[in-house]
Amino acid sequence: MIEVDRIVKKYGKKNVLDEVSFTAEKGEITCLIGINGVGKSTIMKAIMGLTPIGSGRIRIDDLPVNKMAYEKIVFIPDTLTMPSSMKIGEAMQFMQDFYANWNEKRAQDLLAFFKLKKEDRLGSLSKGNSAKANLLLGLSLDADYLLMDEPFSGIDMFSREQIAAVFTSHLIEDRGVLITTHEIHDIEHLIDKVVLLEQGRVLKQFYAEEMRSKEGKSVVDVMREVYLA
Ligand SMILES: Nc1ncnc2c1ncn2[C@@H]1O[C@H](COP(=O)(O)OP(=O)(O)OP(=O)(O)O)[C@@H](O)[C@H]1O
């Protein structure tokens, strides 16, 4: 479990995260939802140790975040980080050489699933295929938790559907997934837990299925209630 406990982050005098607490469990998809600027990316960076926090704590499987903990997490950015001149196959080979936890079988499965071609250069890929290549490279690492910042942003409908299908497939296995988004419609049916954010604070967190079955409300219904109140 990733446990974010009352974390506070300031940029200058501005409180960007104000006692944010939530958990993301293994085997579940947890979604941080909020409009631009509420602090979603800052939370991701804090979990990855890429930005220091003022107070609060972050634990992964009951251990404080340290170098070992980072071997449990993969952060999949929204842009390709490999040189654009590299072919997909070369990028896969690079990852295999560099990371001990590269899972070649899963990488091949993802290549087929996304219908990507090894000989295509990263720089020549469409936005949708770049996102898929990014996912391929990240998901092929055997890590217990996957963090993805806006994996569906700016991607065409068919690519979004294909990417969404990965989340419900065996390719995710029983890993914990934490994603951020400001567009919920396409992915509402995939999400287990929802964390609604506003101006650096958690307004509400709930399980989507429980909300549907007990209160008959969709995630969008709850968002309307919370944000338009
Ligand atoms: N390096 C920085 N210096 C100063 N302020 C920053 C810095 N990074 C982020 N901020 C501010 O912190 C707040 C939260 O930013 P963050 O990027 O976490 O939001 P977000 O919810 O991920 O937004 P988006 O959906 O646009 O990515 C914003 O007001 C942003 O302007």
The ligand as an SDF file (V2000), in Angstrom:
LIG
                    3D

 31 33  0  0  0  0  0  0  0  0999 V2000
    8.1760   24.5350   -9.3290 N   0  0  0  0  0  0  0  0  0  0  0  0
    7.1080   25.2370   -8.9500 C   0  0  0  0  0  0  0  0  0  0  0  0
    7.2490   26.4660   -8.4240 N   0  0  0  0  0  0  0  0  0  0  0  0
    6.1730   27.1850   -8.0030 C   0  0  0  0  0  0  0  0  0  0  0  0
    4.9000   26.7480   -8.0720 N   0  0  0  0  0  0  0  0  0  0  0  0
    4.6970   25.5270   -8.5900 C   0  0  0  0  0  0  0  0  0  0  0  0
    5.7840   24.7040   -9.0580 C   0  0  0  0  0  0  0  0  0  0  0  0
    5.2660   23.5350   -9.5090 N   0  0  0  0  0  0  0  0  0  0  0  0
    3.9260   23.6300   -9.3490 C   0  0  0  0  0  0  0  0  0  0  0  0
    3.5860   24.8180   -8.8010 N   0  0  0  0  0  0  0  0  0  0  0  0
    2.2230   25.2490   -8.4650 C   0  0  0  0  0  0  0  0  0  0  0  0
    1.6690   24.2780   -7.6140 O   0  0  0  0  0  0  0  0  0  0  0  0
    0.2890   24.0910   -7.8930 C   0  0  0  0  0  0  0  0  0  0  0  0
    0.0380   22.6200   -8.1580 C   0  0  0  0  0  0  0  0  0  0  0  0
    0.6950   22.2420   -9.3850 O   0  0  0  0  0  0  0  0  0  0  0  0
    0.5760   20.7660   -9.9790 P   0  0  0  0  0  0  0  0  0  0  0  0
    1.3870   20.7380  -11.2210 O   0  0  0  0  0  0  0  0  0  0  0  0
    0.8680   19.7900   -8.9190 O   0  0  0  0  0  0  0  0  0  0  0  0
   -0.9730   20.7060  -10.3220 O   0  0  0  0  0  0  0  0  0  0  0  0
   -1.7560   19.6470  -11.2130 P   0  0  0  0  0  0  0  0  0  0  0  0
   -3.0180   19.3830  -10.4830 O   0  0  0  0  0  0  0  0  0  0  0  0
   -0.8960   18.4980  -11.5240 O   0  0  0  0  0  0  0  0  0  0  0  0
   -2.0590   20.4730  -12.5190 O   0  0  0  0  0  0  0  0  0  0  0  0
   -2.1070   19.9900  -14.0520 P   0  0  0  0  0  0  0  0  0  0  0  0
   -3.3740   19.2350  -14.2040 O   0  0  0  0  0  0  0  0  0  0  0  0
   -2.1010   21.2790  -14.7840 O   0  0  0  0  0  0  0  0  0  0  0  0
   -0.8790   19.1690  -14.2940 O   0  0  0  0  0  0  0  0  0  0  0  0
   -0.0340   25.0000   -9.0670 C   0  0  0  0  0  0  0  0  0  0  0  0
   -0.6090   26.1780   -8.5720 O   0  0  0  0  0  0  0  0  0  0  0  0
    1.3090   25.2950   -9.6830 C   0  0  0  0  0  0  0  0  0  0  0  0
    1.3120   26.5720  -10.2720 O   0  0  0  0  0  0  0  0  0  0  0  0
  1  2  1  0
  2  3  1  0
  2  7  2  0
  3  4  2  0
  4  5  1  0
  5  6  2  0
  6  7  1  0
  6 10  1  0
  7  8  1  0
  8  9  2  0
  9 10  1  0
 10 11  1  0
 11 12  1  0
 11 30  1  0
 12 13  1  0
 13 14  1  0
 13 28  1  0
 14 15  1  0
 15 16  1  0
 16 17  2  0
 16 18  1  0
 16 19  1  0
 19 20  1  0
 20 21  2  0
 20 22  1  0
 20 23  1  0
 23 24  1  0
 24 25  2  0
 24 26  1  0
 24 27  1  0
 28 29  1  0
 28 30  1  0
 30 31  1  0
M  END
$$$$
